[in-house]
Amino acid sequence: MQHSSGSLEGDELRNEEASSLLFLPDEESPSTRSRSPQRSRSRLSQAGASPSQPGSGNHKAEGRQGTIWQVSSLQARCRHWLTDAKARTTVLVNLSAIMERTDEQLLPAVYLFVAVAFSATPKQLGYLTLCRAVVQAFASPLGGFMGHYYNRIWVIAAGCTLWGIMTLGFSFCTSVQQGYLFWAMNGIGLSLVIPSGQSLTADYFSEASRGTAFGALYLTGALGAMLGALYATNLGCHHPLGMEGWRFAFVSVAFVSLGIGALTFCFGHDPRFVSDKQVRVEVGADKAAGEGSFWQLLKETRTICTVPTFVIIITQGIMGSMPWNALVFFTLYLQLLGMSDAAASGLMAVFLGGTAVGGLLGGWVGDKAADKYPQHGRILACQYSVGSGVPFALLLLKGLPFNGASATVAAYALVLFLMGLSISWAAPACNNPIFAEIVPPHMRNMIYAFDRSFEGAIAACGAPLVGILAERMFGFTGAAATTTHCGDRLVGAPDAIVAAAASAEELSRDLVKAHALGNALLVSLVVPWALCFLFYSGLHFTYPLDRRRALAEDPANSKSSTVEMMSQPAHESSDGGQHVRLNRREGDKGISGGGLSSVQGALAHRGSSGKGDDIENSQSGHTSWHDSFE
């Protein structure tokens, strides 16, 4: 009888653990496993039947127990997402990414209406975006420092709150000068959220799945941008609650951002913060990193800035980010072609939807490429993505008709979706995963912060550069939009105004502006992407060395790699030599060949002797371009 009871408890425990594992992002919480026997015994007692009862009563008890198992399995799945800190925090980080991109996209989506309200030129509209981007870039190190010393969840919540307040303030501005102030301060809030969110993602996911995790983060962010474009542009000329539509859009997004900040503060968890002990993330000696002095942090910052791979990614990022800043004018470009607000916002939503799917696809492709070619796979995937932007830009701005007909809108939709699908791989496939590999874990927050700082400061010039080129080189004259121009989009506008806006003279003037803006966009897209492609080539030479150096310098990785190396025999390589495969941590992709000497160097640095000396250097073989692709 006692054996039967133990069997039932064991069956239920295995059933519940199996169902829970299906919904764990990477790992099962150890507390779940430890509490399962108590829950099993509790449910057996609640069923009102003992498994030791003979006869039909035992069968009835087993039937009731089977029903309870099914219900408890569903409850366990729901309870996991509510109680598991990793899953809950991942959702909150992605929600903050959605609102961050929504907030960024708001202003470009309503350029036409803001130009009318502020009587602004394209250059002034570009400066509005520039002031936000520059402040965000220079404030990003602040976000990195705060995420290094304080709970990153608090930092994200503070960022959401700050940008929500500044977005609310911008909605009440009446001039460009006032807009400069509020939109610049908005950049400080954005600078707090991005580095901490990216470093949390890197901490929660192993190297083998990190590209997909960053792809999902990019996907949700792009969905936020798509939502912002659709929502703000279509609301622009309406008057909900007696407010101008674009102002109402800013107010509503501000309040949602404040709500996301409150949820993040209440329910998020930082795995590296001392109070969040229930989250199990392998960060090794990283937990004590925040105890170092400020001068030690400055020393680490200098170390980051001298990593060759980091320097190359930042250099290409300055070029590669300029096209994305320039694309903020694309909604205005489509409207000047004669497309309606709904068509223009819909096309931008299609493009942003393509980038959302492309980000997830790029992260997956990057993981697969890195699995097959560890030293070069991510870089090659990224170069394809960046290089594809050049022909797409030429087709989009020179190969499609210059009108707002329905057939033209469909053609633009197809090209924009394919373009977004193809050009959005760089960050999730290459940049973000590589950043997590070339520095120790406790420095990840800093490297993401300085990435945004160095790239954003110069790349932010992309938006005003489009306006300057359009006005000074390609003949764009006058304001970006006039009251009459917006009048034909206002619901219930007088027929005389609608007729005037639709006149041939007005449409002809808009097409001249569209041609000038299109030429400026083309220059701002093609040249930076071509240079970006060339800069990425340098990673083929620096990334393998920096990756091995980071592995050797991380004490946790060095220790685990040594144990793994001593416990496993050497394996035959494809060229007949021998190599030892080393695992950075459980689930991570190992390195081979030259990695052995790196670990030996780490052992020597740590004062190890004896066992480490038993490893023969002859096993390491010779590293070549061909070997690095194995």
C-alpha positions in Angstrom: 0.0 0.0 0.0 2.8 2.4 0.8 4.4 1.6 -2.5 1.2 2.5 -4.4 1.0 5.9 -2.7 4.6 6.7 -3.6 4.0 5.7 -7.2 1.0 8.0 -7.5 3.0 10.9 -6.0 5.9 10.2 -8.3 3.6 10.0 -11.4 2.0 13.4 -10.5 5.3 15.0 -9.9 6.7 13.9 -13.2 3.5 15.0 -15.0 3.5 18.4 -13.4 7.3 19.0 -14.0 7.0 17.9 -17.6 4.1 20.3 -18.3 6.0 23.1 -16.5 9.2 22.6 -18.5 7.3 23.2 -21.7 6.7 26.8 -20.7 10.1 27.6 -19.2 12.1 30.1 -21.4 15.4 28.5 -20.5 15.5 26.9 -17.1 13.2 25.7 -14.4 13.2 27.5 -11.1 14.7 25.2 -8.4 12.0 26.3 -6.0 9.4 24.7 -8.3 11.0 21.4 -8.1 11.4 21.5 -4.4 7.8 22.4 -3.7 6.3 19.8 -6.0 6.1 16.9 -3.5 4.3 19.0 -1.0 1.8 20.2 -3.6 1.3 16.5 -4.7 0.5 15.4 -1.2 -1.8 18.4 -0.7 -3.8 17.6 -3.8 -4.1 13.9 -2.8 -5.6 14.9 0.5 -7.9 17.4 -1.2 -9.2 14.7 -3.5 -10.7 13.0 -0.5 -9.5 9.5 -1.4 -6.5 7.5 -0.3 -4.7 5.5 -3.0 -4.5 2.6 -0.6 -8.3 2.0 -0.7 -9.3 -1.3 -2.3 -11.9 -2.0 -4.9 -14.1 0.5 -6.8 -13.4 3.3 -4.4 -9.8 3.2 -5.5 -10.8 3.5 -9.2 -13.0 6.5 -8.4 -10.2 8.2 -6.5 -7.9 7.6 -9.5 -10.5 9.1 -11.8 -10.9 12.2 -9.7 -7.1 12.4 -9.3 -6.7 12.3 -13.1 -9.1 15.2 -13.5 -7.2 17.1 -10.7 -3.9 16.5 -12.5 -5.3 18.0 -15.8 -6.5 21.1 -14.0 -3.4 21.5 -11.9 -1.3 21.2 -15.1 -3.1 24.1 -16.6 -2.8 26.0 -13.4 0.9 25.3 -13.2 1.4 26.8 -16.7 -0.5 30.0 -15.8 1.2 30.2 -12.4 4.6 29.9 -14.1 4.1 33.1 -16.2 2.8 34.9 -13.1 5.4 33.7 -10.6 8.5 33.0 -12.7 10.7 36.2 -12.5 12.5 35.5 -15.7 9.4 35.1 -17.8 7.7 38.1 -16.2 10.7 40.4 -16.5 11.2 39.4 -20.2 7.6 40.4 -20.9 8.0 43.7 -19.1 11.3 44.5 -20.9 9.6 43.8 -24.3 6.6 46.0 -23.3 9.0 48.9 -22.5 10.7 48.3 -25.9 7.3 48.6 -27.5 6.5 51.9 -25.9 10.1 53.2 -26.5 9.8 52.7 -30.2 6.2 54.0 -30.2 7.4 57.1 -28.5 10.3 57.5 -31.0 8.0 57.1 -34.0 5.3 59.5 -32.8 7.0 62.7 -34.1 8.0 61.5 -37.6 4.5 60.1 -38.0 3.0 63.5 -37.5 5.6 65.7 -39.2 3.0 67.0 -41.6 0.7 68.2 -38.8 3.4 69.5 -36.6 4.7 71.5 -39.5 1.3 73.1 -39.8 1.0 73.8 -36.1 4.6 75.1 -35.7 5.0 76.5 -39.3 8.2 74.5 -39.5 10.4 73.7 -42.5 11.9 70.3 -43.2 15.2 71.4 -41.6 13.5 72.4 -38.4 11.6 69.1 -38.3 15.0 67.4 -38.6 16.4 69.4 -35.8 13.5 68.3 -33.6 14.6 64.7 -34.1 18.3 65.7 -33.8 18.0 67.3 -30.4 16.3 64.2 -29.0 18.8 61.9 -30.5 21.9 63.9 -29.5 20.7 64.2 -25.9 19.8 60.5 -25.8 23.3 59.7 -27.1 25.2 61.8 -24.6 22.9 60.6 -21.8 23.4 56.9 -22.6 26.5 56.6 -20.4 24.4 57.8 -17.6 22.0 55.0 -18.2 24.9 52.6 -18.3 26.3 53.9 -15.0 22.9 53.7 -13.3 22.3 50.2 -14.6 25.8 49.2 -13.3 25.2 50.5 -9.7 21.4 50.2 -9.2 18.7 47.8 -9.9 18.1 47.8 -13.7 14.4 47.4 -13.2 14.3 50.7 -11.3 16.3 52.4 -14.1 13.9 51.2 -16.8 10.9 52.3 -14.7 12.5 55.7 -14.2 13.1 56.0 -18.0 9.5 55.2 -18.8 8.3 57.7 -16.3 10.6 60.5 -17.6 9.8 60.0 -21.3 6.1 59.8 -20.5 6.2 63.2 -18.7 8.2 64.8 -21.5 5.9 63.4 -24.2 3.0 64.8 -22.3 4.7 68.2 -22.2 5.4 68.2 -25.9 1.7 67.8 -26.7 1.1 71.2 -25.2 3.9 73.0 -27.1 3.0 75.9 -29.5 6.3 76.6 -31.2 9.4 74.8 -32.5 11.5 76.3 -29.7 9.3 74.8 -27.0 9.4 71.5 -28.8 13.2 71.5 -28.8 13.2 71.6 -25.0 10.7 68.9 -24.3 11.8 66.5 -27.1 15.5 66.8 -26.0 14.5 66.0 -22.4 12.6 63.0 -23.8 15.9 61.6 -25.0 17.1 61.3 -21.4 14.3 58.9 -20.6 15.0 56.8 -23.7 18.7 56.6 -22.8 17.9 55.0 -19.4 15.7 52.2 -20.9 17.7 50.8 -23.8 21.0 49.8 -22.2 19.4 48.2 -19.2 16.8 46.3 -21.3 19.5 44.9 -23.6 21.8 43.8 -20.8 18.9 42.1 -19.0 18.2 40.2 -22.2 21.8 39.2 -22.5 21.9 38.0 -18.9 18.7 36.0 -19.1 19.5 34.0 -22.2 22.5 31.8 -23.1 24.8 32.5 -26.0 23.2 29.7 -28.1 19.7 31.5 -28.0 20.8 35.1 -27.5 20.3 36.1 -31.1 16.8 34.8 -31.1 16.1 36.7 -27.8 17.4 39.9 -29.2 15.4 39.3 -32.4 12.2 39.0 -30.3 13.1 42.2 -28.5 13.6 43.9 -31.9 10.3 42.4 -33.1 8.3 43.8 -30.2 10.0 47.2 -30.6 9.3 47.3 -34.3 5.6 46.4 -33.5 5.6 49.4 -31.2 6.9 51.7 -34.0 4.3 50.3 -36.4 1.6 51.0 -33.8 2.9 54.5 -33.3 2.9 55.2 -37.1 -0.6 53.9 -37.7 -2.1 55.5 -34.6 -0.6 59.0 -34.8 -0.8 59.6 -38.6 -4.4 58.6 -38.9 -5.4 60.6 -35.8 -3.4 63.7 -37.0 -6.2 65.7 -38.6 -9.1 64.6 -36.3 -10.1 66.4 -33.2 -10.9 63.8 -30.4 -12.1 65.5 -27.2 -11.7 68.9 -28.8 -7.9 68.5 -29.2 -5.8 68.4 -32.3 -5.4 64.8 -33.3 -1.6 64.7 -33.1 -1.6 66.3 -29.6 -4.1 63.7 -28.4 -1.8 60.9 -29.7 1.1 62.3 -27.7 -1.1 62.5 -24.5 -2.4 59.0 -24.8 1.0 57.5 -25.4 2.4 59.4 -22.5 -0.1 57.9 -20.1 0.5 54.4 -21.4 4.2 54.8 -20.9 3.7 55.9 -17.3 1.6 52.8 -16.8 4.3 50.5 -18.2 6.8 52.1 -16.0 4.7 51.4 -12.9 4.2 47.8 -13.9 7.9 47.3 -14.5 8.8 48.8 -11.1 6.3 46.6 -9.3 6.8 43.2 -11.0 10.2 43.2 -12.7 13.4 41.6 -11.3 17.0 42.2 -11.9 18.9 38.9 -11.6 22.1 40.6 -10.7 20.6 42.7 -7.9 21.1 41.3 -4.4 17.4 41.3 -3.4 16.3 39.1 -6.3 17.8 35.8 -5.1 15.0 33.7 -6.5 16.1 34.2 -10.1 18.8 31.8 -11.2 21.0 33.3 -13.9 24.7 32.2 -14.3 26.6 35.4 -13.9 29.5 34.0 -11.7 31.7 36.7 -10.2 29.5 39.3 -11.9 27.4 39.7 -8.8 30.1 41.6 -7.0 30.9 43.9 -9.9 28.7 46.7 -8.6 30.8 46.9 -5.4 33.8 48.3 -7.3 34.8 51.9 -7.1 33.9 54.6 -9.5 37.5 54.7 -10.7 37.4 51.0 -11.4 34.3 51.6 -13.5 36.2 54.3 -15.5 39.0 51.9 -16.0 36.5 49.3 -17.3 35.1 51.9 -19.6 38.5 52.6 -21.1 38.9 48.9 -21.5 35.7 48.7 -23.5 36.7 51.6 -25.8 40.0 49.8 -26.7 38.4 46.5 -27.8 38.9 46.4 -31.6 35.6 44.7 -32.3 33.7 47.3 -30.3 35.5 50.1 -32.2 34.6 48.6 -35.6 31.0 48.1 -34.6 30.7 51.6 -33.4 32.3 53.0 -36.5 30.0 51.1 -38.8 27.1 51.9 -36.5 27.6 55.6 -37.1 27.2 55.1 -40.8 24.6 52.3 -40.5 22.3 54.3 -38.1 22.1 57.4 -40.3 19.7 55.8 -42.9 17.4 54.8 -40.1 17.4 58.4 -38.8 16.8 59.6 -42.4 13.8 57.3 -42.8 11.8 59.4 -40.4 10.9 61.6 -43.4 9.4 58.8 -45.4 5.8 59.4 -44.2 6.0 63.0 -45.3 7.5 61.8 -48.6 4.6 59.5 -49.3 2.1 62.3 -48.4 3.8 64.7 -50.8 3.4 62.1 -53.5 -0.4 62.5 -53.1 -1.1 59.5 -50.9 -3.8 59.9 -48.2 -2.9 59.8 -44.5 -4.3 56.3 -44.3 -2.2 55.1 -47.2 1.0 56.7 -46.0 0.6 55.4 -42.5 -0.4 52.0 -43.8 2.7 51.8 -45.9 5.0 52.8 -43.0 3.2 50.2 -40.9 3.9 47.6 -43.6 7.6 48.6 -43.6 7.9 48.5 -39.8 6.1 45.2 -39.8 8.7 43.9 -42.2 11.4 45.1 -39.9 9.7 43.4 -37.0 9.6 40.0 -38.7 13.1 40.7 -40.2 14.5 41.3 -36.7 13.2 38.0 -35.4 14.3 36.2 -38.6 17.8 37.9 -38.5 18.3 36.8 -34.9 17.5 33.2 -35.8 19.7 33.3 -38.9 22.5 34.8 -36.8 22.2 31.9 -34.3 22.2 29.3 -37.1 25.1 31.0 -38.9 27.1 31.2 -35.6 26.4 27.5 -34.9 27.9 26.5 -38.3 30.6 29.2 -38.6 31.3 30.4 -35.0 33.9 33.1 -35.9 32.3 34.5 -39.1 28.6 33.4 -39.4 27.0 36.4 -37.6 29.2 38.9 -39.5 28.3 37.4 -42.9 24.6 37.4 -42.1 24.9 41.1 -41.1 26.8 42.1 -44.3 24.1 40.6 -46.4 21.4 42.6 -44.5 23.3 45.9 -44.8 24.3 45.4 -48.4 20.7 44.6 -49.4 19.6 48.1 -48.4 21.4 49.7 -51.4 19.4 48.1 -54.2 16.1 48.4 -52.2 16.7 52.1 -51.8 17.3 52.6 -55.5 14.2 50.6 -56.4 12.0 52.4 -53.9 13.0 56.0 -54.7 13.8 55.8 -58.4 12.1 52.7 -59.7 8.5 53.1 -58.6 5.9 55.6 -60.0 5.6 59.1 -58.4 1.9 59.2 -57.7 -0.7 58.1 -55.2 -2.7 55.7 -57.3 -4.0 52.5 -55.7 -1.7 50.3 -57.9 1.3 52.5 -56.9 0.4 52.1 -53.2 0.3 48.3 -53.6 3.7 48.3 -55.3 5.2 50.4 -52.6 3.8 48.1 -50.0 5.5 45.0 -51.5 8.8 46.7 -51.8 8.7 48.3 -48.4 7.8 45.0 -46.7 10.6 43.1 -48.4 13.0 45.9 -47.7 12.1 45.9 -44.0 12.4 42.1 -43.9 15.9 42.3 -45.3 17.7 45.3 -43.8 16.9 44.8 -40.1 19.2 41.9 -39.2 22.3 43.8 -38.0 21.5 44.4 -34.3 19.8 41.1 -33.4 22.0 38.9 -35.6 25.4 40.4 -35.0 25.9 43.6 -32.9 24.0 42.7 -29.7 25.1 39.1 -29.4 28.7 39.9 -30.2 28.7 42.7 -27.6 27.7 40.1 -25.0 30.6 37.9 -26.0 33.5 40.3 -26.1 33.3 41.6 -22.6 32.7 40.0 -19.2 29.0 39.8 -18.1 29.2 42.7 -15.5 30.3 45.1 -18.3 27.4 44.4 -20.6 25.3 47.3 -19.4 28.2 49.7 -20.1 29.0 48.3 -23.6 25.3 48.7 -24.7 25.2 52.2 -23.2 28.4 53.3 -25.0 27.1 51.7 -28.2 24.1 54.0 -28.1 26.2 56.9 -27.1 28.8 56.8 -29.7 26.6 55.7 -32.6 23.7 58.0 -31.7 25.6 61.2 -31.3 26.8 61.3 -34.9 24.1 59.2 -36.6 21.5 61.5 -35.2 22.6 64.0 -37.9 20.9 61.8 -40.5 17.5 63.5 -40.0 18.5 67.2 -40.4 20.9 66.1 -43.1 18.0 65.0 -45.2 16.3 68.4 -44.7 19.5 70.3 -45.5 20.2 68.3 -48.7 16.5 68.7 -49.8 16.5 72.5 -49.3 20.1 73.4 -50.5 20.9 70.8 -53.1 17.6 69.5 -54.6 15.3 72.5 -54.6 12.9 72.0 -51.8 11.4 75.4 -51.0 8.8 76.7 -48.4 7.4 74.9 -45.4 7.0 71.2 -45.3 3.2 71.7 -45.3 0.7 74.5 -45.3 -2.7 75.0 -43.7 -4.3 74.5 -47.1 -2.4 71.3 -47.6 -3.7 69.9 -44.3 -7.1 71.3 -45.1 -7.9 68.6 -47.6 -7.3 66.0 -44.9 -9.5 67.6 -42.3 -12.9 65.9 -41.8 -15.6 68.3 -42.7 -13.3 70.9 -44.4 -15.1 73.4 -46.7 -15.4 72.3 -50.3 -13.5 75.3 -51.5 -10.5 74.4 -49.5 -10.7 70.8 -50.6 -10.9 71.9 -54.2 -7.9 74.2 -53.8 -5.8 71.5 -52.2 -6.6 69.1 -55.0 -5.9 71.5 -57.8 -3.2 70.7 -60.4 -1.0 73.5 -59.2 -1.0 72.3 -55.6 -0.3 68.7 -56.6 2.5 69.8 -58.9 4.1 71.8 -56.2 3.9 68.8 -53.9 5.5 66.5 -56.5 8.4 69.0 -56.8 8.9 68.8 -53.1 8.6 65.0 -53.1 11.3 64.7 -55.8 13.7 66.9 -53.8 13.0 65.0 -50.6 13.3 61.7 -52.4 16.8 62.6 -53.8 17.9 63.7 -50.4 16.7 60.4 -48.9 18.5 58.4 -51.6 21.8 60.0 -50.8 21.3 59.5 -47.1 20.5 55.8 -47.5 22.8 54.5 -50.2 26.1 56.1 -49.2 26.0 55.2 -45.4 24.9 51.6 -46.1 27.7 51.1 -48.7 30.3 52.3 -46.2 28.7 50.2 -43.4 29.1 47.1 -45.5 32.8 47.8 -45.9 33.4 48.5 -42.2 31.9 45.2 -41.2 34.6 43.3 -43.1 37.1 44.2 -40.3 35.1 42.1 -37.8 36.3 38.9 -39.6 39.8 39.6 -38.2 39.1 41.2 -34.8 36.1 39.3 -33.5 37.7 35.8 -33.1 40.6 37.2 -31.1 38.4 39.4 -28.9 36.0 36.6 -28.2 38.8 34.3 -27.0 40.3 37.0 -24.9 36.9 37.7 -23.2 36.6 34.0 -22.4 40.0 33.9 -20.9 39.4 37.0 -18.8 36.1 35.8 -17.3 37.0 33.8 -14.1 33.7 31.9 -14.1 34.2 30.8 -17.7 37.8 30.0 -17.2 37.0 27.7 -14.3 34.2 25.9 -16.0 36.1 25.6 -19.2 39.1 24.0 -17.3 36.9 21.4 -15.6 35.2 20.6 -18.9 38.6 20.3 -20.7 40.1 18.1 -18.0 37.1 15.7 -17.9 36.7 15.2 -21.7 39.1 13.5 -24.2 40.3 15.2 -27.2 38.2 14.8 -30.4 39.4 14.4 -33.9 39.1 17.5 -36.1 38.3 17.5 -39.8 41.9 18.0 -40.8 43.2 15.1 -38.9 44.6 17.1 -35.9 43.2 17.2 -32.4 41.3 19.9 -30.7 39.5 20.3 -27.4 36.0 21.9 -27.4 35.4 24.2 -24.5 32.0 25.2 -23.2 31.6 28.8 -21.9 28.6 27.8 -19.9 25.8 25.2 -20.1 24.0 25.5 -23.4 26.6 27.8 -25.0 28.5 27.2 -28.1 32.1 26.2 -27.5 35.3 27.3 -29.2 37.9 25.1 -30.6 41.5 25.1 -31.7 43.2 28.3 -30.5 40.8 28.6 -27.6 43.0 26.1 -25.7 45.9 28.4 -25.5 43.6 31.2 -24.3 42.4 29.1 -21.4 45.9 28.1 -20.5 46.8 31.7 -20.4 43.9 32.4 -18.1 45.0 29.5 -15.8 48.5 31.0 -15.6 47.1 34.4 -14.8 45.0 32.9 -12.0 48.1 31.2 -10.5 47.0 27.7 -11.5 49.6 25.0 -11.6 49.7 21.3 -11.7 46.6 20.1 -13.6 46.8 22.9 -16.1 50.3 22.0 -17.0 49.3 18.5 -17.9 47.6 19.7 -21.1 49.9 19.4 -24.0 50.3 22.4 -26.3 50.5 20.0 -29.2 46.8 19.3 -29.0 45.9 22.8 -29.9 46.9 22.3 -33.5 47.2 25.2 -36.0 44.5 27.9 -36.4 43.7 28.9 -39.9 40.9 30.7 -41.8 39.5 27.3 -42.7 39.7 26.1 -39.1 37.8 29.1 -37.8 34.8 28.1 -39.9 34.5 24.7 -38.3 
